[in-house]
Amino acid sequence: MQSLSVFQSLWAMERRSAIQPELSLEESIERIAEAGFDGVSAHWYDRSYVRRLDALLKPHGLKAEGQCFPKSVDDLKPALENAAEYGVAHLCLQPDVRLRRIEDCLPLLEGWQRLSEEAKIPVYVETHRDRMTTDLFFTLDLLDRLPSLRLLGDLSHFLVGREFAWPVSAENHAMIHRILDSSWSFHGRVASREQVQIEISFPHHQPWLDLFMDWWEYGFRSWRRRAGPDDTLAFTCELGPKPYAITGRDGEDITDRWEEALLLKDRVKELWARTA
């Protein structure tokens, strides 16, 4: 039967604090495993780092989402080689180019698709600011030209990038739904129209949390229709450190991002069960 894996971002484990010491990689993995996550999201291009991380994940039975940031077709190859040797649930590809013409993007996207198919490793293109997919309209145009493009949906970037008015219009919902209908994995954070990451435990942010839960529910149901009967959907909790996280005058987070990641994990699992 179809299943859900909830990952925790190792980038989100960074504290960047003058008060709290940073966790070691070993401590982060232990904490993630004990909290009941199914895996981690981490960079996947440095072979020595991937080897070390793989050795830490295996005793806990944890999986990995590998992240990469290619500028050319061939730039994807090292991440694919590491994925073939050490295994991943999928690769998250942030296309680190800022092209203005759809025609210039297509050879890159088609090349990455070809390498993914040859390696038999899923590669999903993330929707992300300051990347090829920085703009919602441009990404929709890419889908018009390449309907087979498999996205990794991080909707926070589109909401804050387009500064959607509240309440969100039917037109904007429809555009997000089209992104979701091409998304094969998700990164989870909640944005408002002004901030890319807001505190989901604050009562006055509830409307934005509800919005994202509704979008993710649509995305889960869409994925269930497209995916195979025994496939697994991955959702990564990615509540990043500052400057993503809002900080106070002292430069410290104004909320506990780890506790909010646990809250998000539980809410997403409840949502998945509701879509069964």
Secondary structure, 3 states (H helix, E strand, C coil): CCEEEEEEECHHHCCCCCCCCCCCHHHHHHHHHHCCCCEEEEECCCHHHHHHHHHHHHHHCCEEEEEECCCCCHHHHHHHHHHHHHCCCEEEECCCCCCCCHHHHHHHHHHHHHHHHHHCCCEEEECCCCCCCCCHHHHHHHHHHCCCCCEEECHHHHHHHHCCCCCCCHHHHHHHHHHHCCEEEEEECCCCCCCCCCCCCCHHHHHHHHHHHHHHHHHHHHHHHHCCCCCEEEEEECCCCCCCCCECCCCCECCCHHHHHHHHHHHHHHHHHHCC
